[in-house]
Amino acid sequence: MTKVKICGLMEERHVEAAKEADAIGFVFAPSKRRVSIERAAELAKHAPVSAEKIGVFVNASIEEIEETVEKVPLTMVQLHGDEPDELVREIKVPVIQAFSIRGKEDVARLENSVADFVLVDAPGTDYRGGSGHVFDWTLLEEAEIEASRLILAGGLNAENVKAAVHQTGPYMVDVSSGVETDGRKDEVKIQQFIQQAKGDSMQQTADKTGFFGKYGGQFVPETLMKAVKELEDAYMEAKGDPAFKEEYHHYLSEYVGREQPLTFAKRLTEAWGGPKVYLKREDLNHTGAHKINNAIGQALLAMRMGKRKIVAETGAGQHGVATATICALFDLECVIFMGEEDIKRQQLNVFRMKLLGAKVESVTKGSSTLKDAVNEALRYWVTNVEDTHYLIGSALGPHPFPTMVRDFQSVIGEETKRQIVQHEGRLPDTVLACVGGGSNAIGMFYPFLKDESVRLIGVEASGEGLDTEKHAATMTKGTEGVLHGAFMKLLQTDAGQVLEAHSISAGLDYPGIGPEHAYLADIGRVEYESITDQEALEAVVSFSRLEGIIPALESAHAIAQAEKTAKTMGKDEILVICVSGRGDKDMATYAERLEGLS
Ligand SMILES: O=C(O)c1ccccc1N[C@@H]1O[C@H](COP(=O)(O)O)[C@@H](O)[C@H]1O
């Protein structure tokens, strides 16, 4: 996949908009985009750890370059002047040497470069680069340079970058002017450029029709198509609006209590005798689980669309509580569909939702669990679509829901990535999260997808065992089909009848899995394991006693698998578990199933 560099960044919000890029550039040379060392150091803190931080210099001294590399810190240096080979060789980080291409003689010059990478650009106008001009790409046809060293720049933008990549096959593309409006960087243009440059191979982001590989899409009745398209447009527009992002993060910090710690689990680490174990504490969120990250985002979007009625489904009740909470906060009307079985298992959460002013509708159809609640919520949406938003609680449903829920939950992985580097100075070796529909897992995994050294493990529920009919192991036992508006993997009979899923955990007994997970399993980027009810219960007890944290049953699945995985890891390795929620809601089940506990 072609790598992408966004150059000439001067503001935090633009660095954040470029988070999917592989590299960002700070200009230290004369330019309207010039930044000081101090400013670049500040901006670099907002970039993903994995992104290359590249400093652009024009005829600077080795002292200036070295000081800047150290203080920002920079991972690469781009020389855009007439620097001699001796200087290139003296620089300790990888070097990119830029060449202005006017004709064949310039192409011949770049072939002799001693730098690690060569960058080809149009000749500068006011400054040595960043002119926004395109040069004749056919001049590169004869160039004797390995594609793995070639960086293409000069007048690129979202419209021409696909053709440029196709024609020149570079290692990386570099853009500055082409992602600006009126001389300033533009978040939407930055994101469009990255999307276009990475093209179809960047499948972890759904394509225009909402497919992750073959999974996803919009399999909805005609009556919903308009609403789904409206939502897609509204979300794309909101995603590019810094004010929306700011409002979302305001509520995450002021209301939910983010950011949540990444706690070093000292006693667990000692007990397991393997890697250092860290816990991402979603259990500390207001309302007790990760669900509220998404509920806030979607409620803000609904209001932006002028919709003040919310319908939602819930399994364990955590999403229902999160939705009811947000509806109370924003004064929105709220209807929650919940299976009768789950109502019995999660009485405390049912009462909470009612106390918060939501109407809880009991679903008695099918297995009376989460899948039936989703069916009913979808039916309700069809008949009330004009003024109602369906606030889906997992990375499921028709496009854009899987992408949107993933984006709102990605705060989990983004924080984790930053925090583990603060704690350990490097990325973790393994990250685990439980999967039902898959929202906490995709939120945790997404920011790590490009970090190939990080092993990602999703943990589903094998209930009473994979060789029984009572499990929710969609990834292990599922086959392809359509459920709740998307093509995914699901538990079904040969005739396509959706099977009942079972797990002791109401949040995991869903017969399908989000389309992005199905895709990530197919390409081998994420591994999926399964844990039984009994194993999860045992993990609840040991984890509570070792760390003083009573986990939700869902999270206990990730913990139980983490113990198994830890046995295969060394003491110098790092393992992160997403503790997606706390166990208060499961106390009745714990009291019943762990009776006689001493
Ligand atoms: O971006 C600048 O202001 C700049 C100034 C001095 C040297 C290089 C500069 N930027 C580099 O120029 C090219 C092309 O930019 P554009 O997309 O045509 O505007 C790129 O390599 C930037 O890194």
The ligand as an SDF file (V2000), in Angstrom:
LIG
                    3D

 23 24  0  0  0  0  0  0  0  0999 V2000
    5.6510   23.0970    2.0230 O   0  0  0  0  0  0  0  0  0  0  0  0
    6.4870   24.0150    2.0170 C   0  0  0  0  0  0  0  0  0  0  0  0
    6.1710   25.1510    2.3230 O   0  0  0  0  0  0  0  0  0  0  0  0
    7.9260   23.7350    1.6340 C   0  0  0  0  0  0  0  0  0  0  0  0
    8.8490   24.7400    1.7420 C   0  0  0  0  0  0  0  0  0  0  0  0
   10.1600   24.5010    1.4220 C   0  0  0  0  0  0  0  0  0  0  0  0
   10.5580   23.2620    0.9830 C   0  0  0  0  0  0  0  0  0  0  0  0
    9.6380   22.2440    0.8500 C   0  0  0  0  0  0  0  0  0  0  0  0
    8.3210   22.4440    1.1750 C   0  0  0  0  0  0  0  0  0  0  0  0
    7.3620   21.4410    1.0590 N   0  0  0  0  0  0  0  0  0  0  0  0
    7.5010   20.2910    0.2480 C   0  0  0  0  0  0  0  0  0  0  0  0
    7.1830   20.5880   -1.1010 O   0  0  0  0  0  0  0  0  0  0  0  0
    6.6690   19.4500   -1.7470 C   0  0  0  0  0  0  0  0  0  0  0  0
    5.4310   19.7220   -2.6030 C   0  0  0  0  0  0  0  0  0  0  0  0
    4.4430   20.3930   -2.0050 O   0  0  0  0  0  0  0  0  0  0  0  0
    3.0430   20.7140   -2.7660 P   0  0  0  0  0  0  0  0  0  0  0  0
    2.1340   19.5580   -2.4840 O   0  0  0  0  0  0  0  0  0  0  0  0
    3.3190   20.8810   -4.2080 O   0  0  0  0  0  0  0  0  0  0  0  0
    2.5660   21.9700   -2.1270 O   0  0  0  0  0  0  0  0  0  0  0  0
    6.4420   18.4290   -0.6550 C   0  0  0  0  0  0  0  0  0  0  0  0
    7.5220   17.5210   -0.7090 O   0  0  0  0  0  0  0  0  0  0  0  0
    6.5460   19.1800    0.6130 C   0  0  0  0  0  0  0  0  0  0  0  0
    7.1170   18.3310    1.6000 O   0  0  0  0  0  0  0  0  0  0  0  0
  1  2  2  0
  2  3  1  0
  2  4  1  0
  4  5  1  0
  4  9  2  0
  5  6  2  0
  6  7  1  0
  7  8  2  0
  8  9  1  0
  9 10  1  0
 10 11  1  0
 11 12  1  0
 11 22  1  0
 12 13  1  0
 13 14  1  0
 13 20  1  0
 14 15  1  0
 15 16  1  0
 16 17  2  0
 16 18  1  0
 16 19  1  0
 20 21  1  0
 20 22  1  0
 22 23  1  0
M  END
$$$$
